[in-house]
């Protein structure tokens, strides 16, 4: 076999391998990303009370509902349009997300979220909007 064919086969195999790893990571963390997006969508469509109830018990212990309502209104999270997660990871029953939330006005907010798996369901245990809302990340709930 000619050397250029061997190089082409190795390059193709390497590309396929890297693609498979990327696919695996995104597949493995899909539930975390979907749950984070669903929480934000619930804030916008069903209100902070429904999102609060859907969050983990740890979130509810660290965050009172009135604070959540105030934060949602101040940051206009009730105008949620979409989320794009640039980083997502899992370790056991804990998942983390980092990305951008886009509001209907076009405003983009950086967001970090921590979730825990409760049975078969991922639940938000903390959320941080740098420069705006802080709390959450490892488990402080949502607070200013």
N, C-alpha and C positions, 0 to 999 in steps of 0.2 A: 504494500500500500504506500502511496506517495505521502511524504511528510506533511504536505498542506492538508491532505484529507484527514490525517490523524489529528492535526491541530484543530481543524474544523469540528471533528467529532468530539474532541475533548471540550472545546468551547461550548458546543451545543449541550453536552451533558452537564457542564458546569452551570450554564444558564438555567437548564431545567431543574437542577438541584436547588439553586437559589430561589427560583420561582416556587418550588414545592415548599420550601421553608417559609416563605412569605405567606403563601396560601394557608399553611398550617397555623401560623401565628394568628392570622386574621380570623380563621375559622374557630380556633380555640377561644378567642376573646370576643367573638361576636355577641354572645349573650350579655357580657358586661356592657358593651357599647350600646346594645339595644335597650338595656335597662336604664342606662344613664340618659339616653335620649327620651325614653318613655317618661321618666321622672320630670324632665323639663317640659315635655309636651303636656303632661298632666297639670303642671303649674299653670300653663297657658289656657288649656281648654276646660279643665274641671276646677281649677283654683288651688290656692295653697293648702286648704284643708284636706283635699283629696290627696295631694302630693305628700303632705305630712303623714297621713294615715298609711300611705304606701311605703314610707321610709322604714328603715330598720328600727327596732326598739332602742338601740343605742343612740341613734339620731334623735328620736323623740325624747329620750332622757336628757340629752345635752342641749336641746333646742326647744324653746317654747313656741307654740304656734303663732302667737302675736308677733314675735321677732321675725319669724319666717315671712309672715304677711308683709311686715314693714320692709324687709329686705327685697322681697319680690317686687313690691311697688316702687321702691327707690331705684332699683336697677332695671325696671321695666321687663322683668323676666316673664311677665304675663303677656308680653308681645313676642314670645319665642317663635322663631320661624324655622331654624334648623341648627344642627350641631355637626361639627366635623371634628373627629377625634384623631389628632396627629400622633398620639402615643397612647397605647393601651397595653396593660399587662395583667397577669394573674399569678398569684402565689397561693396555692391551696384554695381556701374559700374566700380569699380577698382579691378584689380587682381594683385597678386604678385606671383612670382616664385623664387625659390632658388634651385640651383642644380649644376650639373656638365655638361660641354660641353666637349665632346671628339673629338679630331681632328683625321684626317686620320693617322697621325704619331703615335697616341696612347697617345699624351699629353692630360692631363685632366685639364680643367680650371674651377674654381669655378665661377658661374654666378648668378647674381641677376637681375631680370627683373620686371618692373612695366608696366602694360597694362591698357588701358581704353576701355570701350565698346562704340563704335561709331555706333549707330543704332544697327544692328545685328552682327557687326564685332568687334572682339577684336583687338586693335592696340597697338603696343609698344610705350610707352611714355618715357621709360628710361631703361638703362641697365648699370650694373656695373660688371666689372671683377676685384675683389679685387687684388690689387698689380699690376694691369695692366691698366685697363680702368675704369675710374670712371665717373659716371655721370648717370643720369638716375634715379635711385631709386626714388622716389616720383616725379620726373619730371625734372631733369636737362639735359635730353637728353643724349648724349654720348660725353664725353670730357675727356681730360687728366688732 
